[in-house]
Amino acid sequence: QVHLVESGGGLVQAGGSLGLSCRAPGSIFRGVEMGWYREAPGKEREMVAVITSGGSTNYADFVKGRFTISRDNALNTVYLQMNSLKPEDTAVYYCNARKYIEPIVWDDYWGQGTQVTVSS
């Protein structure tokens, strides 16, 4: 069982900023793709941002220019800096570690989720 520990989140006014962090076991952190996903009430979980072990990033269109994902391999931690937050960013945010077994086969590990609420 892989245990991802998330922190951060909370309540912020529209236009404000929040930061999330997620620490993974060192045994898996290196060499895996890390990401942040979110799930709003009544909606499916969706990708927010991912970062490969080499540092390449990919963002959902709805956060480009506002959110930044980064990772610190020495601390086995991935971060999500969220700026210019909007009410529609309100969701439970989940940390993800994706370990590829083959190019199209992988194992996913999830954090417990942290609530982000943006008030208008």
C-alpha beads as a LAMMPS data file, in Angstrom:
LAMMPS data file: protein, C-alpha beads

120 atoms
119 bonds

1 atom types
1 bond types

-500.0 500.0 xlo xhi
-500.0 500.0 ylo yhi
-500.0 500.0 zlo zhi

Masses

1 110.0

Atoms # bond

1 1 1 0.000 0.000 0.000
2 1 1 1.475 3.326 -1.119
3 1 1 0.672 6.206 1.177
4 1 1 0.595 9.706 -0.299
5 1 1 0.358 12.478 2.274
6 1 1 -1.280 15.687 1.136
7 1 1 -1.320 19.049 2.839
8 1 1 -2.568 22.520 2.035
9 1 1 -5.888 23.554 0.667
10 1 1 -8.593 25.446 2.516
11 1 1 -10.822 28.426 1.897
12 1 1 -9.797 31.446 -0.145
13 1 1 -11.518 34.320 -1.882
14 1 1 -11.654 34.524 -5.648
15 1 1 -8.411 35.889 -7.022
16 1 1 -6.414 34.513 -4.131
17 1 1 -3.739 31.837 -3.963
18 1 1 -3.275 28.485 -2.291
19 1 1 -0.558 25.869 -2.316
20 1 1 -0.823 22.108 -2.074
21 1 1 1.897 19.620 -1.349
22 1 1 2.063 15.849 -1.496
23 1 1 4.787 13.645 -0.109
24 1 1 5.280 10.154 -1.491
25 1 1 7.441 7.290 -0.276
26 1 1 10.968 7.596 -1.567
27 1 1 10.777 4.037 -2.829
28 1 1 8.392 5.078 -5.604
29 1 1 8.764 8.839 -6.028
30 1 1 11.712 8.779 -8.345
31 1 1 10.781 7.498 -11.750
32 1 1 7.051 8.035 -11.450
33 1 1 4.804 10.650 -12.908
34 1 1 3.164 12.776 -10.228
35 1 1 0.009 14.750 -10.688
36 1 1 -2.912 16.597 -9.223
37 1 1 -6.505 15.780 -10.063
38 1 1 -9.707 17.281 -8.788
39 1 1 -13.279 16.231 -8.270
40 1 1 -16.096 18.721 -7.891
41 1 1 -19.533 17.720 -6.594
42 1 1 -21.493 15.959 -9.287
43 1 1 -18.535 15.861 -11.662
44 1 1 -15.977 13.273 -12.619
45 1 1 -12.408 13.432 -11.446
46 1 1 -10.292 15.401 -13.896
47 1 1 -6.605 15.991 -14.429
48 1 1 -5.302 19.366 -13.295
49 1 1 -1.556 19.056 -13.841
50 1 1 1.071 16.339 -14.122
51 1 1 4.845 16.309 -13.974
52 1 1 7.096 13.523 -15.173
53 1 1 10.127 12.211 -13.366
54 1 1 12.192 14.307 -15.757
55 1 1 10.306 17.468 -14.938
56 1 1 8.124 17.824 -18.022
57 1 1 4.732 19.267 -17.204
58 1 1 1.258 19.164 -18.654
59 1 1 -1.693 21.290 -17.582
60 1 1 -5.395 21.215 -18.171
61 1 1 -6.468 24.164 -20.290
62 1 1 -8.596 25.586 -17.493
63 1 1 -5.555 26.129 -15.226
64 1 1 -2.882 27.139 -17.720
65 1 1 -1.223 30.342 -16.674
66 1 1 -2.682 30.158 -13.167
67 1 1 -1.402 26.926 -11.621
68 1 1 2.148 25.635 -11.412
69 1 1 3.181 22.078 -10.624
70 1 1 6.675 21.286 -9.411
71 1 1 8.518 18.494 -7.668
72 1 1 11.415 18.222 -5.283
73 1 1 13.051 14.845 -5.746
74 1 1 15.190 15.302 -2.651
75 1 1 12.060 15.657 -0.517
76 1 1 9.901 13.185 -2.482
77 1 1 7.325 15.940 -2.717
78 1 1 5.171 17.399 -5.463
79 1 1 3.611 20.834 -5.207
80 1 1 0.747 22.685 -6.809
81 1 1 0.772 26.470 -6.592
82 1 1 -2.650 27.854 -7.436
83 1 1 -2.993 31.540 -8.258
84 1 1 -5.895 33.645 -9.505
85 1 1 -8.316 31.124 -8.085
86 1 1 -11.891 31.100 -9.315
87 1 1 -15.052 29.742 -7.672
88 1 1 -15.124 27.014 -10.312
89 1 1 -11.811 25.731 -8.955
90 1 1 -13.678 24.573 -5.871
91 1 1 -13.172 20.817 -5.561
92 1 1 -11.427 18.070 -3.678
93 1 1 -7.892 17.890 -4.981
94 1 1 -6.140 14.533 -5.118
95 1 1 -2.454 13.783 -5.409
96 1 1 -1.603 10.995 -7.831
97 1 1 1.469 8.879 -8.393
98 1 1 1.472 6.947 -11.647
99 1 1 3.973 4.149 -12.091
100 1 1 4.197 2.949 -15.662
101 1 1 4.665 -0.770 -16.133
102 1 1 4.409 -0.516 -19.902
103 1 1 3.660 2.522 -22.093
104 1 1 -0.084 1.962 -21.740
105 1 1 -0.178 0.034 -18.504
106 1 1 0.275 1.677 -15.152
107 1 1 -0.524 1.575 -11.459
108 1 1 -2.178 4.604 -9.888
109 1 1 -1.791 5.612 -6.261
110 1 1 -3.928 8.316 -4.687
111 1 1 -3.782 10.649 -1.740
112 1 1 -6.706 11.103 0.606
113 1 1 -7.815 14.358 -1.032
114 1 1 -7.850 17.896 0.270
115 1 1 -10.680 20.399 -0.042
116 1 1 -10.148 23.654 -1.892
117 1 1 -12.986 26.136 -1.656
118 1 1 -12.980 29.441 -3.522
119 1 1 -15.584 31.959 -2.489
120 1 1 -16.910 34.602 -4.854

Bonds

1 1 1 2
2 1 2 3
3 1 3 4
4 1 4 5
5 1 5 6
6 1 6 7
7 1 7 8
8 1 8 9
9 1 9 10
10 1 10 11
11 1 11 12
12 1 12 13
13 1 13 14
14 1 14 15
15 1 15 16
16 1 16 17
17 1 17 18
18 1 18 19
19 1 19 20
20 1 20 21
21 1 21 22
22 1 22 23
23 1 23 24
24 1 24 25
25 1 25 26
26 1 26 27
27 1 27 28
28 1 28 29
29 1 29 30
30 1 30 31
31 1 31 32
32 1 32 33
33 1 33 34
34 1 34 35
35 1 35 36
36 1 36 37
37 1 37 38
38 1 38 39
39 1 39 40
40 1 40 41
41 1 41 42
42 1 42 43
43 1 43 44
44 1 44 45
45 1 45 46
46 1 46 47
47 1 47 48
48 1 48 49
49 1 49 50
50 1 50 51
51 1 51 52
52 1 52 53
53 1 53 54
54 1 54 55
55 1 55 56
56 1 56 57
57 1 57 58
58 1 58 59
59 1 59 60
60 1 60 61
61 1 61 62
62 1 62 63
63 1 63 64
64 1 64 65
65 1 65 66
66 1 66 67
67 1 67 68
68 1 68 69
69 1 69 70
70 1 70 71
71 1 71 72
72 1 72 73
73 1 73 74
74 1 74 75
75 1 75 76
76 1 76 77
77 1 77 78
78 1 78 79
79 1 79 80
80 1 80 81
81 1 81 82
82 1 82 83
83 1 83 84
84 1 84 85
85 1 85 86
86 1 86 87
87 1 87 88
88 1 88 89
89 1 89 90
90 1 90 91
91 1 91 92
92 1 92 93
93 1 93 94
94 1 94 95
95 1 95 96
96 1 96 97
97 1 97 98
98 1 98 99
99 1 99 100
100 1 100 101
101 1 101 102
102 1 102 103
103 1 103 104
104 1 104 105
105 1 105 106
106 1 106 107
107 1 107 108
108 1 108 109
109 1 109 110
110 1 110 111
111 1 111 112
112 1 112 113
113 1 113 114
114 1 114 115
115 1 115 116
116 1 116 117
117 1 117 118
118 1 118 119
119 1 119 120
